Amino acid sequence: MSCLELAEAAVVGGWPALLDSNVTSAVTFGRSYLDDLCGTEIPLATGVSHDPVRLRRLIESVARNTATEVTVERLAQDVSADGGVLDPKTARTYRDALATVFALEELSAWSVALRSKSRLRTRPKISLADPSLACAALGIQVDRLARDPEFFGQIFESLVIRDLRAMIEAKFGRAYHYRDNTGLEVDLILEFPDGTWGAVEAKLGEARVPEAEKSLLILKDSRIDLQKVGPPAFLAVVTATEFAYTRPSGVHIVPLATLTA
């Protein structure tokens, strides 16, 4: 899958009714959906009294911080940058309202036995329900996304989380992320109903595969108490590259297209 094809898949999104739609139709849908959220759906579904402009700005802030552990304080500060103050309590109310109508999803931190002196961080990652909504909220279309590697990397991580989370939850498993006080992060932990688990890093390009491999191996070799949770069933880096292979370390390199084919 080329960079432009992947960017198009992100902008169109994973909505079943739009899988055969063109980009223009998908973008129109995303913008209309966000307008409905801000104008009518939030108050009808939650009874939350809100300022549609402030809510829309908060959605834009969530979009800019997709697949991160952004705090409500940071969201409130971001929304307040135009001079109108948004209290963090109001930002939390808006964020919770978006979650109530399934427009926002949290990826919880993994609670796991450690064998090192590291301490787990417990803040969840947040994203809009589909990466296409983040693009729609910020007015980012295919060409612009493909030219912005930093934001594209965030969107790619969100794509991987969306697809693998759907797969694991269909098998009655759970998805998490890992972060500790040393700065070690792993994008996705997949925990199966029988207690087995695997770890996944999402990297847009091949150049960052060694970095991702290192994080996965540190997690396995020096962080997790394998006596209590068992060895990982797999360690994998999901990429936008063309070929799947296994590195000498045992870490699998898996193109996203092979998971969604």
Helices and strands as residue ranges (DSSP letters): H 3-12, G 16-18, H 23-36, I 37-41, H 42-46, H 52-64, H 72-79, G 80-82, H 88-100, E 104-107, E 125-128, H 131-138, H 142-146, H 149-170, E 174-179, E 185-191, E 197-203, G 206-208, H 209-218, I 219-223, H 226-229, E 234-239, E 245-246, E 252-255, H 256-260
